[in-house]
Structures are given as C-alpha cells and as structure tokens.
C-alpha cells in the first residue's frame, strides 16, 4: 500500500491558525514600514478572529488553535490580548516629531 502524503493543515483550526499567523506577520510589516496603529489593529483583529473560531470550532477540529484543555481559556486569552492591542493602539496619544 502506498501512503498518501499528509495534507497540511489537516484541520480547519490549523488553517485558521496559519491565517492568524500570516495576518500577524503582515501587521508586523505594516508596523515596521507604515502607520503603526493600523498594524497593531490588524494583529489585534487577527487574534480576535482566532478567539471566535476557537469558540466556534469543535474540539476535534480546533487543530493548532487548541492550546489548553478549555476552549474558553484559549478564547479568553486570544480575545483579551487582541482587545488590549486594539484599545492600546487607539488610546495612545500621538507624539510630536
């Protein structure tokens, strides 16, 4: 029998995880070469999408989004950091110069 090569990612959660990482990388590039607030907002939004998908996906399909045993702990951590980034990028005043 021939073993078929494994497809990556093998779950929808793994795909969402890779999309969150890709969006965060784009956000870092925006921070480095463009308006930093927009980049931080992009990273925060990506983490919020990851949190929502962690809640929505069943345990068997969560893939790499599943870090801890509790879905709610994962979602709370992702959502908390994403919200904090967006709030901080919004409330930090512009600096002169």
Secondary structure as GFF3:
##gff-version 3
##sequence-region A 1 97
A	DSSP	alpha_helix	12	33	.	.	.	ID=ss1
A	DSSP	alpha_helix	36	56	.	.	.	ID=ss2
A	DSSP	three_ten_helix	59	61	.	.	.	ID=ss3
A	DSSP	three_ten_helix	63	65	.	.	.	ID=ss4
A	DSSP	alpha_helix	71	91	.	.	.	ID=ss5
###
